[in-house]
Amino acid sequence: MSKAGGTPAAETAARLRAEIEQHNVRYYVYDDPSISDAEYDRLMRELQDLEAAHPELVTPESPTQRVGAAPVSAFGSVRHAVPMLSLGNAFDEEDVVAFDRRVTDTLRGAGLLGPAQQAEYFCELKLDGLAISLRYEDGRLVQAATRGDGQTGEDVTSNIRTIKAIPLQLSGPAPKVLEVRGEVLMNRADFEKLNAAQAKRDEKVFVNPRNAAAGSLRQLDPRITAKRPLRFFAYGWGEVQGLPGSQSGLFDEAPAGAAEAAATLPEKSHGAMLDWLAALGLPVNVKHNHRATGAEGLMAFYAKVGALRPELPYDIDGVVYKVDSLPAQKLLGFVARAPRFALAHKFPAEEATTTLLDIEVQVGRTGAITPVARLKPVFVGGVTVTNATLHNEDEIRRKDVRIGDTVIVRRAGDVIPEVVGAVLEKRPADAREFVMPKACPVCGSAIERLEDETIARCTGGLFCAAQRKQTLWHAASRKALDIEGLGEKLVEQLVDSGRVKSLADLFSLRPLELVGLDRMGQKSADNLVAAIDKARAPALGRLLFALGIRHVGETTARDVARHFGSIEAIMDADEDALSSVPDVGPVVAGSIRRFFAEQHNRDVIDQLKAQGVHPVAEAVPQDTTLAGKTFVLTGTLPNWTREEASMRIQAAGGKVSGSVSKKTAYLVAGEDAGSKLTKAQELGVTVLDEDALKALLGVS
């Protein structure tokens, strides 16, 4: 092998690498290529030929090494040194004004703003892609991870290395450790080309650019990712250690959050920090980033971007406002797992028009009859929509929606699509009004609607196969009997075959009759029967919840079980006795009483006993630390599941509710906390994160 170090070959390789990387930056970062694709390909071939002749010149950072490594069997997990935080959301001007007022009042109170000064913000586009954390050590990319739950993500380093927009080696002096946060995305034009190529090869086509980007990044074979036209923009940072030339060791301790490093980062503003990242060779969306003053400036930016949105080469779903001063960010701090110094301002839900082909009804677990719009397929909110909810009969009348109408369909994010209304000027002469059927489409039982309710219901109860399927699936769920392996598809097979007609029938299943069902081998059958056997001694509250009694949630079921102590006592209790249970009102008491007044429901209890199902009395909490305190949980906690957190709260005498009210003592908020967090803040409810909850419980 020839010695190439310091030779003309090494110098040529270094020159070609630098030139190719410069062109990558111009193309992927600034969207301003200075050479043709053919010329770029010529430079790349020249470097490939040179490295083939001199293998010792090949480095991990060479542009030729972005072809992807061998496939992996699964993604490993990465614990983020600094959590990847979520943002609070704003949907209208009132939310933005309230945000600015909170920021301004806090900064003025701390003396960081004068009486007449307004807060300065750094504004960015809210890119619709996949959040990624890049870890550089001594300037070299060593690890990349998805956001995951904010604390732990998936290791996608091999795939990230294939993205030409992401530098493998930072330019100039770099910190010892630098975590860069940003978004991987795909331009719409590139997405269309990718889908056309996929369709030509009879391969899967993607729904939208975001799904294409996410799917490309989660390929187990990086060589596939390398062929996908992915891009990247940096918008923040996590851990930073050891600035080059620093004598003070300011970065020897990882900050608790991005703002915690405000006093030690090389710049004192968010915008200047992004300029620093750009100087290191990282793609930053400098073209559309903007500084604004006060709520008026924020709304002006929002309006400007809204008008510009259709012309952008990529999808966005809003804008992001961040207090520009890093010392101010540090002062403002965080609420739960979201910063007080930043806000995501979402665009309105996307809408489209299409034809309402028909209105059918679906039967829910409690017999609720829900009208569903069958639509001519329409692309809205990033997906192709064929069905949309119409909620109930009154909503159809209020919106005056008729079969055959041209209707407006709305969808935002992962929200179920809904029909907003009809375009009356396009109504055809033969448009038909919807008439609620008198008989259940599944079992033929009568459909009734009580005077004080908006929902019509099938009266068939467990006789109705639709209710039976969903009741059994509910009974097997984790919060009820927790029968692992009994999923929706298997329940459908068991009910459709006639083998399972009631909850009690589950406990007579044997492995031999399960083997041969779809996706059910011997091991799966054995595991399922073992899980069913394990459920023969459930807590009484779990069994009561599993029965699917209307209005009886998990907490109510546990309260009733503790009060009465046995299923027999509950079955025989009248409405007055049931109403004596704390927080059980006449509606819930009446629902329980009506359920057990039906002989077929009492028969199910007898059948369960015959199958060896004997519920265990609910233990009364000995710990009264949280007695009388009502908690609501929202979002994803970093270490505990919400079920585990609920159990610990209840074990300490507290109560867990599903909705925030004036009676709520604490809201426990995790990642992606939604409207419950907003309502809690409005009502002045104390908000806890997981660590604060543990402290309250005395758990380390």
DATA-V500063 format. One line per field, one symbol per residue. ss: DSSP state (H for helix, E for strand, - for the rest). phi: phi as a letter, one per 30 degrees, with the letter a starting at -180 (. if undefined). burial: 1 if it has 24 or more other ideal C-beta (glycine too) atoms within 12 Angstrom, else 0. A space follows every 10 residues. Layout:
ss: ???
phi: ???
burial: ???
This chain:
ss: -------HHH HHHHHHHHHH HHHHHHHHH- ------HHHH HHHHHHHHHH HHH-HHH--- --HHH----- ------EEE- -----E--EE --HHHHHHHH HHHHHHHHH- ---------E EEEEEEE--E EEEEEEE--E EEEEEE---- -EEEE-HHHH --------E- ------EEEE EEEEE--HHH HHHHHHHHHH --------HH HHHHHHH--- -HHHHH---- EEEEEEEEEE E--------- -------HHH H-------EH HHHHHHHHH- ---E-----E EEEHHHHHHH HHHHHHHHHH H----EEEEE EEE-EHHHHH HH-EE--EE- -EEEEE---E EEEEEEEEEE EEE----EEE EEEEEEEEEE --EEEEEEE- --HHHHHHH- --E--EEEEE E------EEE EE-HHH---- -E------E- -----EEE-- -----EEE-- HHH-HHHHHH HHHHH----- -------HHH HHHHHH---- --HHHH---- HHHH------ -HHHHHHHHH HHHHHHH-EH HHHHHH---- ---HHHHHHH HHHH--HHHH HH--HHHHH- -----HHHHH HHHHHHH-HH HHHHHHHHHH -----E---- ---------E EEEE-E---- -HHHHHHHHH H---EEE--- -----EEEE- E---HHHHHH HHH--EEE-H HHHHHHH---
phi: .ddcdicedd dddddddddd ddddddddcc hbdcbddddd dddddddddd dddbedddbe ddedcddjdd dcdaddcbdd dbeddcbdcb badedddddd dddddddddc idbdecdcdc bccbdcdcbb dbccccbhic dcabbddhcj cbbcdbeddd dddddcddbd didbddbbcc cabcbbdddd dddddddddd chceccdaed dddddddcdd ceddeddcdd babdbabbdb biddidccid cdcdddaedd cedcddbcbd dddddddddd jddbdddcda cbcidddddd dedddedded dddbdbblbb cbedddeded ddibbhcbdd cbaccddeed bacacddabc bccdecidcc dbdccdebca ijbdcbbadc iadddddddh cbdjddbccc bbhcddebdd lcdddcdddc dcddbdddbd dcciddcbbd ecbccdbdcd hddddddddd dddddddddc dhcdjccddd eedddddidc caeddedcdb eedddjdehb cddddddddd ddddddbdde dddddddide icddddeddd dddciadddd dcdddddddd deiccddddd dddddddddd dddddddddd dicbdceddd eddceceicc cbcbicddbd dddddddddd dcjdccccbd bddddbcccc dhdcdddddd dddiddcccd dddddddicd
burial: 0000000010 0011011011 1111101110 0000000001 0011011101 1001001000 1111111100 0000100111 1111111111 1000110011 0111011000 0110000111 1111111111 1111110010 1111111111 1111111111 1111111111 0001111111 1111111101 1001100000 0000010111 1111111111 0101111111 1111111111 1110000000 1001101111 1101111011 1011011101 1111110111 1111101110 1100100010 0111111111 1111111111 1111111111 1111111011 1111111111 1111111111 1111110101 1110101111 1110110010 1111111111 1110001111 1110000000 1001011001 0100101000 0000111111 1111111111 1111111111 1110111001 1011100001 1111111110 0001001001 0000100110 1110110111 1111111111 1111111111 1111011001 1010000100 1011000111 1110110000 1001100100 0010101100 0000010011 1111111111 0100111111 1111111001 0001111111 1111011101 1000111111 1110011000
